[in-house]
Amino acid sequence: MTRPHSTPAAPDNAPLEEGQPPPDDLRSHLTPPARDWLDRALAEASSPGPHGITRAWELRLAEAGRRCGSAHADTARVLILDAARPTPADLARVYQRGTADERRAVLHALPGLVPGPEALPLVEDALRTNDTRLLAAAVGPYTARHLGPSLWRHAILKCLFTGVPVARVAQLAERAHGDAELARMLGDFAAERTAAGRPVPEDLHHVLALTDPAAPPHATPEAAPHGKES
Protein backbone atom coordinates (compact mmCIF):
# COMPACT_ATOMS: atom_id res chain seq x y z
CA MET A 1 0.00 0.00 0.00
CA THR A 2 1.28 3.46 -0.84
CA ARG A 3 1.95 5.61 2.20
CA PRO A 4 0.08 8.93 2.42
CA HIS A 5 2.10 11.49 0.50
CA SER A 6 3.43 14.75 1.80
CA THR A 7 6.36 16.68 0.40
CA PRO A 8 9.38 15.58 2.44
CA ALA A 9 11.42 18.16 4.26
CA ALA A 10 14.87 18.67 2.80
CA PRO A 11 17.87 18.91 5.16
CA ASP A 12 18.17 22.60 4.42
CA ASN A 13 15.57 24.71 2.66
CA ALA A 14 18.19 26.95 1.05
CA PRO A 15 18.42 26.71 -2.76
CA LEU A 16 20.73 23.93 -3.89
CA GLU A 17 22.28 26.20 -6.49
CA GLU A 18 22.05 29.86 -7.39
CA GLY A 19 18.87 30.62 -9.30
CA GLN A 20 16.98 27.54 -8.09
CA PRO A 21 14.01 27.69 -5.69
CA PRO A 22 14.31 26.22 -2.18
CA PRO A 23 13.00 22.64 -1.95
CA ASP A 24 9.88 23.65 -0.01
CA ASP A 25 8.99 26.19 -2.69
CA LEU A 26 9.58 24.00 -5.73
CA ARG A 27 5.93 23.17 -6.48
CA SER A 28 5.02 26.85 -6.82
CA HIS A 29 7.60 27.19 -9.61
CA LEU A 30 6.39 24.20 -11.64
CA THR A 31 3.73 24.02 -14.34
CA PRO A 32 0.59 22.01 -13.45
CA PRO A 33 1.76 18.94 -15.45
CA ALA A 34 5.17 19.09 -13.74
CA ARG A 35 3.53 19.37 -10.31
CA ASP A 36 1.36 16.34 -11.07
CA TRP A 37 4.41 14.39 -12.20
CA LEU A 38 6.37 15.34 -9.07
CA ASP A 39 3.48 14.33 -6.80
CA ARG A 40 3.31 10.92 -8.50
CA ALA A 41 7.08 10.51 -8.34
CA LEU A 42 7.17 11.32 -4.63
CA ALA A 43 4.29 8.94 -3.92
CA GLU A 44 6.08 6.16 -5.79
CA ALA A 45 9.31 6.90 -3.96
CA SER A 46 7.52 6.69 -0.61
CA SER A 47 6.24 3.19 -1.41
CA PRO A 48 8.42 0.36 -0.13
CA GLY A 49 9.94 -1.77 -2.86
CA PRO A 50 12.54 -4.49 -3.38
CA HIS A 51 16.15 -3.58 -2.72
CA GLY A 52 19.05 -4.16 -5.07
CA ILE A 53 17.15 -3.63 -8.32
CA THR A 54 16.07 -0.57 -10.28
CA ARG A 55 12.91 0.85 -8.75
CA ALA A 56 10.43 3.43 -9.99
CA TRP A 57 12.03 6.29 -8.07
CA GLU A 58 15.38 5.62 -9.76
CA LEU A 59 13.72 5.95 -13.15
CA ARG A 60 12.10 9.20 -12.02
CA LEU A 61 15.52 10.65 -11.25
CA ALA A 62 16.41 10.26 -14.91
CA GLU A 63 13.11 11.86 -16.00
CA ALA A 64 13.30 14.91 -13.74
CA GLY A 65 15.06 17.18 -16.21
CA ARG A 66 12.52 16.51 -18.96
CA ARG A 67 9.52 16.73 -16.63
CA CYS A 68 10.47 19.67 -14.40
CA GLY A 69 12.95 21.56 -16.55
CA SER A 70 16.67 21.84 -16.06
CA ALA A 71 16.34 24.80 -13.68
CA HIS A 72 14.33 22.71 -11.20
CA ALA A 73 15.59 19.18 -11.82
CA ASP A 74 18.22 19.08 -9.08
CA THR A 75 15.69 20.08 -6.44
CA ALA A 76 13.12 17.58 -7.73
CA ARG A 77 15.69 14.78 -7.63
CA VAL A 78 16.68 15.62 -4.05
CA LEU A 79 13.03 15.54 -2.98
CA ILE A 80 12.58 12.15 -4.67
CA LEU A 81 15.68 10.78 -2.95
CA ASP A 82 14.50 12.12 0.39
CA ALA A 83 11.11 10.44 -0.08
CA ALA A 84 12.69 7.13 -1.11
CA ARG A 85 15.07 7.00 1.88
CA PRO A 86 17.62 4.87 -0.02
CA THR A 87 20.37 3.02 1.79
CA PRO A 88 24.02 4.05 1.34
CA ALA A 89 24.41 1.08 -1.01
CA ASP A 90 21.43 2.31 -3.09
CA LEU A 91 22.93 5.78 -3.24
CA ALA A 92 26.29 4.41 -4.33
CA ARG A 93 24.63 2.44 -7.12
CA VAL A 94 22.64 5.45 -8.32
CA TYR A 95 25.73 7.63 -8.18
CA GLN A 96 27.95 5.17 -10.05
CA ARG A 97 25.37 4.53 -12.79
CA GLY A 98 24.02 8.06 -13.00
CA THR A 99 24.67 11.07 -15.17
CA ALA A 100 26.48 14.11 -13.79
CA ASP A 101 23.07 15.61 -12.96
CA GLU A 102 21.99 12.53 -11.01
CA ARG A 103 25.34 12.36 -9.22
CA ARG A 104 24.96 15.98 -8.20
CA ALA A 105 21.52 15.24 -6.73
CA VAL A 106 22.90 12.34 -4.72
CA LEU A 107 25.58 14.60 -3.25
CA HIS A 108 23.03 17.29 -2.39
CA ALA A 109 20.81 14.69 -0.69
CA LEU A 110 23.50 13.09 1.49
CA PRO A 111 23.08 15.28 4.60
CA GLY A 112 19.49 14.16 5.08
CA LEU A 113 20.03 10.51 4.18
CA VAL A 114 23.35 9.28 5.59
CA PRO A 115 24.13 10.17 9.21
CA GLY A 116 27.60 8.64 9.22
CA PRO A 117 30.68 8.63 6.96
CA GLU A 118 29.57 5.68 4.79
CA ALA A 119 29.04 7.87 1.71
CA LEU A 120 32.45 9.55 1.79
CA PRO A 121 33.69 7.51 -1.23
CA LEU A 122 31.09 9.34 -3.34
CA VAL A 123 32.34 12.71 -2.11
CA GLU A 124 35.94 11.73 -2.75
CA ASP A 125 35.08 10.64 -6.28
CA ALA A 126 33.36 13.97 -6.98
CA LEU A 127 36.33 15.90 -5.62
CA ARG A 128 38.58 14.23 -8.20
CA THR A 129 36.58 15.71 -11.09
CA ASN A 130 36.85 19.11 -12.76
CA ASP A 131 33.07 19.46 -13.12
CA THR A 132 32.49 22.67 -11.18
CA ARG A 133 28.81 21.98 -10.45
CA LEU A 134 29.69 18.52 -9.13
CA LEU A 135 32.48 20.00 -7.02
CA ALA A 136 30.13 22.62 -5.59
CA ALA A 137 27.67 19.88 -4.60
CA ALA A 138 30.50 17.84 -3.07
CA VAL A 139 31.54 20.53 -0.56
CA GLY A 140 28.17 20.74 1.15
CA PRO A 141 27.17 19.96 4.76
CA TYR A 142 27.87 16.22 4.50
CA THR A 143 31.49 16.87 3.57
CA ALA A 144 31.84 19.50 6.30
CA ARG A 145 30.74 16.96 8.90
CA HIS A 146 32.69 13.93 7.81
CA LEU A 147 35.65 14.60 5.51
CA GLY A 148 39.03 14.46 7.27
CA PRO A 149 41.24 17.55 7.47
CA SER A 150 43.77 16.61 4.79
CA LEU A 151 41.20 15.86 2.07
CA TRP A 152 39.10 18.84 3.16
CA ARG A 153 42.05 21.20 2.68
CA HIS A 154 42.68 19.77 -0.78
CA ALA A 155 38.97 20.26 -1.56
CA ILE A 156 39.37 23.98 -0.73
CA LEU A 157 42.36 24.24 -3.06
CA LYS A 158 40.42 22.41 -5.77
CA CYS A 159 37.63 24.97 -5.47
CA LEU A 160 40.12 27.82 -5.79
CA PHE A 161 41.84 26.17 -8.75
CA THR A 162 38.63 25.47 -10.66
CA GLY A 163 36.79 28.68 -9.76
CA VAL A 164 34.10 27.17 -7.55
CA PRO A 165 33.07 30.01 -5.17
CA VAL A 166 34.14 29.22 -1.62
CA ALA A 167 30.74 30.52 -0.54
CA ARG A 168 29.51 27.06 -1.60
CA VAL A 169 31.73 25.36 1.03
CA ALA A 170 29.65 24.43 4.06
CA GLN A 171 31.08 25.38 7.48
CA LEU A 172 34.08 27.02 5.83
CA ALA A 173 34.70 29.51 8.63
CA GLU A 174 34.40 26.86 11.35
CA ARG A 175 36.74 24.38 9.72
CA ALA A 176 39.28 26.92 8.46
CA HIS A 177 39.57 28.70 11.80
CA GLY A 178 43.10 28.41 13.18
CA ASP A 179 44.15 25.87 10.53
CA ALA A 180 47.86 26.63 10.15
CA GLU A 181 48.37 23.87 7.58
CA LEU A 182 45.62 25.25 5.37
CA ALA A 183 47.19 28.70 5.69
CA ARG A 184 50.55 27.28 4.58
CA MET A 185 48.97 25.53 1.59
CA LEU A 186 47.14 28.69 0.57
CA GLY A 187 50.36 30.68 0.80
CA ASP A 188 52.18 28.15 -1.38
CA PHE A 189 49.34 28.18 -3.91
CA ALA A 190 49.36 31.97 -4.07
CA ALA A 191 53.15 32.03 -4.51
CA GLU A 192 52.95 29.51 -7.36
CA ARG A 193 50.27 31.55 -9.13
CA THR A 194 52.23 34.77 -8.73
CA ALA A 195 55.46 33.16 -9.98
CA ALA A 196 53.62 31.90 -13.06
CA GLY A 197 52.21 35.36 -13.76
CA ARG A 198 48.67 34.24 -13.00
CA PRO A 199 46.19 36.11 -10.78
CA VAL A 200 45.55 34.92 -7.26
CA PRO A 201 41.83 34.17 -6.74
CA GLU A 202 40.14 36.73 -4.52
CA ASP A 203 38.53 33.87 -2.61
CA LEU A 204 42.00 32.75 -1.50
CA HIS A 205 42.47 35.91 0.54
CA HIS A 206 39.06 35.37 2.12
CA VAL A 207 39.90 31.80 3.18
CA LEU A 208 43.36 32.82 4.37
CA ALA A 209 41.81 35.43 6.65
CA LEU A 210 39.55 32.74 8.12
CA THR A 211 42.59 30.66 9.13
CA ASP A 212 43.75 33.39 11.51
CA PRO A 213 43.46 31.92 15.03
CA ALA A 214 42.78 35.42 16.38
CA ALA A 215 39.63 35.72 14.27
CA PRO A 216 36.62 34.24 16.13
CA PRO A 217 34.87 31.43 14.26
CA HIS A 218 31.38 32.28 13.04
CA ALA A 219 29.74 29.23 14.60
CA THR A 220 30.37 25.92 16.30
CA PRO A 221 30.95 22.92 14.00
CA GLU A 222 28.04 20.46 13.98
CA ALA A 223 30.19 17.37 14.39
CA ALA A 224 33.81 16.33 14.45
CA PRO A 225 35.06 15.32 10.98
CA HIS A 226 35.68 11.66 10.32
CA GLY A 227 39.02 10.44 9.07
CA LYS A 228 42.69 10.69 9.86
CA GLU A 229 44.09 13.93 11.14
CA SER A 230 47.13 15.27 9.36
Order of alpha helices (4+ residues) and beta strands (2+ residues): alpha-alpha-alpha-alpha-alpha-alpha-alpha-alpha-alpha-alpha-alpha-alpha-alpha
